[in-house]
């Protein structure tokens, strides 16, 4: 089984950054033009041109391919976010079977070295951080499309469309847990409603129940 959980806004304080040639950290946001100017960092989208050629996304892929001793101190995706559910999923299902649905980077595996970023689909976020459905991102997709494993997703209705789109060619059954009154749009996916009174970040509660075995699969 492969488990997927959406990313979170709260990152660990020791999260690393990609950097420009002059040593400034790159703060990744959805709309750099809307962020307040800063002399201490450079605002960019993941698909903006970097100062080393290619895009920042290209630079991150190259860094993951040859991290050396990880001089930038980037954290694996499952260690980047503050909530412990990411570590719990890895302990239960293994680092190779746990993935993060990131509004900034796409569908990345738990071990993928990931810089700090402030990009989300959440409607309540600041305008510079909010990624809208029509925004164009070259999202990564690191799940093997040939997998026949079940792919289970824990994500809010704002993230489900990205999951459904990115996993459209996956051969295994796709299952999406949801909490909204109206089922989300997820063509080709099996939908299971998770009953809870929690409305904000209910996906953490759902994933924790799944880890404990309290949520039954069909």
C-alpha positions as CSV (number, residue, x, y, z in Angstrom):
1,X,0.0,0.0,0.0
2,X,1.1,3.6,-0.8
3,X,-0.1,6.4,1.4
4,X,-0.3,10.1,0.4
5,X,-0.9,13.0,2.7
6,X,-1.1,16.6,1.8
7,X,1.6,19.1,3.0
8,X,1.3,21.5,5.9
9,X,1.9,25.2,6.4
10,X,3.9,24.7,9.6
11,X,7.5,23.8,8.8
12,X,10.2,22.9,11.2
13,X,12.4,25.8,12.3
14,X,15.6,24.0,11.2
15,X,14.3,23.6,7.6
16,X,17.0,24.4,5.0
17,X,16.7,26.6,1.9
18,X,18.0,26.6,-1.6
19,X,20.3,29.5,-2.0
20,X,21.4,32.0,-4.7
21,X,25.0,32.3,-5.8
22,X,25.5,35.2,-3.4
23,X,24.2,33.1,-0.5
24,X,20.7,34.5,0.0
25,X,18.0,31.9,0.9
26,X,15.2,31.4,-1.7
27,X,11.8,31.7,-0.2
28,X,9.4,29.8,-2.4
29,X,5.9,31.2,-2.7
30,X,3.0,31.0,-5.2
31,X,3.1,34.6,-6.2
32,X,6.4,36.4,-5.6
33,X,5.0,39.6,-7.0
34,X,2.6,39.8,-4.0
35,X,5.2,39.3,-1.3
36,X,6.6,42.2,0.7
37,X,10.1,43.1,-0.6
38,X,13.0,41.7,1.5
39,X,16.8,42.2,1.5
40,X,17.3,38.9,3.5
41,X,15.9,36.5,0.9
42,X,14.8,36.1,-2.7
43,X,11.1,35.2,-3.4
44,X,10.5,32.8,-6.3
45,X,8.2,30.2,-7.7
46,X,9.6,26.7,-8.0
47,X,9.5,27.0,-11.8
48,X,11.1,30.4,-12.0
49,X,14.6,30.6,-13.6
50,X,17.4,30.1,-11.1
51,X,20.7,31.9,-11.2
52,X,22.5,28.6,-12.0
53,X,20.6,27.8,-15.1
54,X,17.3,25.9,-15.4
55,X,14.6,26.4,-12.9
56,X,14.7,26.2,-9.1
57,X,12.8,22.9,-9.5
58,X,15.6,21.6,-11.8
59,X,18.1,22.7,-9.1
60,X,16.2,20.8,-6.4
61,X,16.1,17.6,-8.5
62,X,19.8,17.9,-9.2
63,X,20.5,18.4,-5.5
64,X,18.5,15.3,-4.6
65,X,20.3,13.3,-7.3
66,X,23.7,14.2,-5.8
67,X,23.2,15.6,-2.3
68,X,26.7,14.8,-1.1
69,X,26.8,15.7,2.6
70,X,23.7,17.9,2.2
71,X,25.4,21.2,2.7
72,X,22.1,23.2,2.6
73,X,20.7,21.1,5.4
74,X,17.5,20.2,3.5
75,X,15.1,17.9,5.4
76,X,13.5,14.8,4.0
77,X,9.9,15.7,3.2
78,X,8.5,13.6,6.1
79,X,10.8,15.5,8.6
80,X,10.0,19.0,7.1
81,X,6.5,19.5,8.6
82,X,5.9,20.0,12.3
83,X,2.9,17.6,12.8
84,X,4.1,14.1,13.9
85,X,1.6,12.3,11.6
86,X,4.2,12.4,8.8
87,X,6.6,10.5,10.9
88,X,3.9,8.1,12.1
89,X,3.0,7.2,8.5
90,X,6.6,6.5,7.7
91,X,6.9,4.3,10.8
92,X,3.8,2.4,9.8
93,X,4.2,2.1,6.1
94,X,7.9,2.8,5.5
95,X,9.6,5.7,3.8
96,X,9.4,4.1,0.4
97,X,5.6,3.8,0.6
98,X,4.8,7.3,2.0
99,X,4.4,10.3,-0.2
100,X,3.6,14.0,0.4
101,X,1.2,15.9,-1.9
102,X,2.9,19.3,-1.9
103,X,1.3,22.5,-3.3
104,X,4.8,23.7,-4.1
105,X,6.5,20.6,-5.5
106,X,3.9,18.0,-6.5
107,X,3.7,14.4,-5.3
108,X,7.1,13.7,-3.7
109,X,8.3,10.7,-1.7
110,X,8.9,11.0,2.0
111,X,12.7,10.9,1.6
112,X,12.8,13.7,-1.0
113,X,15.1,16.5,0.4
114,X,12.7,19.5,0.4
115,X,13.5,23.2,1.1
116,X,11.2,25.4,3.2
117,X,8.4,26.9,1.2
118,X,5.1,28.8,1.7
119,X,2.7,27.6,-1.0
120,X,-0.7,26.2,-0.3
121,X,-4.1,25.7,-1.8
122,X,-5.8,26.8,1.4
123,X,-8.2,29.7,0.6
124,X,-7.4,31.5,3.9
125,X,-3.7,31.8,3.2
126,X,-2.0,35.1,2.2
127,X,-2.3,36.0,-1.5
128,X,1.4,35.5,-2.1
129,X,1.2,32.0,-0.7
130,X,-2.0,30.8,-2.2
131,X,-1.8,28.6,-5.2
132,X,-5.0,28.7,-7.3
133,X,-6.2,25.8,-9.4
134,X,-5.5,27.7,-12.6
135,X,-1.9,28.5,-11.7
136,X,0.6,26.6,-13.8
137,X,3.2,24.5,-11.9
138,X,5.4,21.8,-13.3
139,X,4.5,19.4,-10.5
140,X,6.8,16.5,-9.7
141,X,5.3,13.0,-9.7
142,X,7.5,10.5,-8.0
143,X,5.1,7.5,-7.6
144,X,5.9,4.8,-10.2
145,X,3.0,4.8,-12.6
146,X,3.5,1.0,-13.0
147,X,2.6,0.3,-9.4
148,X,-0.3,-2.0,-8.7
149,X,-0.5,-1.1,-5.0
150,X,-3.5,0.7,-3.6
151,X,-2.8,4.4,-3.3
152,X,-4.6,6.0,-0.4
153,X,-4.9,9.8,-0.1
154,X,-5.5,12.0,3.0
155,X,-6.2,15.5,1.8
156,X,-8.6,18.4,1.9
157,X,-11.0,19.1,-1.0
158,X,-8.6,21.8,-2.2
159,X,-5.8,19.2,-2.7
160,X,-7.8,16.3,-4.1
161,X,-7.9,17.7,-7.7
162,X,-4.1,17.8,-7.8
163,X,-3.9,14.2,-6.5
164,X,-6.4,12.9,-9.0
165,X,-4.7,14.7,-11.9
166,X,-1.2,13.6,-11.0
167,X,-2.2,9.9,-10.4
168,X,-4.4,9.5,-13.4
169,X,-2.0,7.0,-15.0
170,X,-1.4,4.9,-11.9
171,X,-2.5,1.3,-12.3
172,X,-3.3,0.6,-8.7
173,X,-6.7,1.4,-7.1
174,X,-6.8,5.0,-5.8
175,X,-8.8,5.7,-2.6
176,X,-9.5,9.2,-1.3
177,X,-10.7,10.0,2.2
178,X,-12.8,13.2,2.5
179,X,-14.7,15.1,5.1
180,X,-16.7,17.7,3.2
181,X,-20.5,17.3,2.9
182,X,-20.2,17.2,-0.9
183,X,-17.7,14.6,-2.2
184,X,-14.7,16.1,-4.0
185,X,-14.1,15.8,-7.7
186,X,-11.7,12.9,-8.1
187,X,-12.3,11.0,-11.4
188,X,-11.4,7.4,-11.2
189,X,-10.9,7.4,-7.5
190,X,-12.9,5.5,-4.8
191,X,-14.2,8.0,-2.2
192,X,-14.6,7.2,1.5
193,X,-16.1,9.8,3.9
194,X,-14.3,10.1,7.2
195,X,-16.9,11.1,9.9
196,X,-15.6,13.6,12.3
197,X,-16.6,17.0,13.8
198,X,-13.1,18.3,13.2
199,X,-13.1,20.7,10.2
200,X,-9.6,22.2,10.2
201,X,-6.9,19.7,9.4
202,X,-9.2,16.8,9.8
203,X,-6.9,14.8,7.5
204,X,-4.4,14.4,10.4
205,X,-7.1,12.8,12.5
206,X,-8.1,10.5,9.6
207,X,-4.5,9.5,8.9
208,X,-3.8,8.8,12.6
209,X,-7.0,6.6,12.8
210,X,-5.8,4.8,9.7
211,X,-2.4,4.2,11.3
212,X,-4.1,2.7,14.4
213,X,-6.3,0.5,12.2
214,X,-9.5,2.3,13.3
215,X,-10.5,3.1,9.7
216,X,-11.8,0.2,7.7
217,X,-11.0,-0.1,4.0
218,X,-13.8,-1.3,1.7
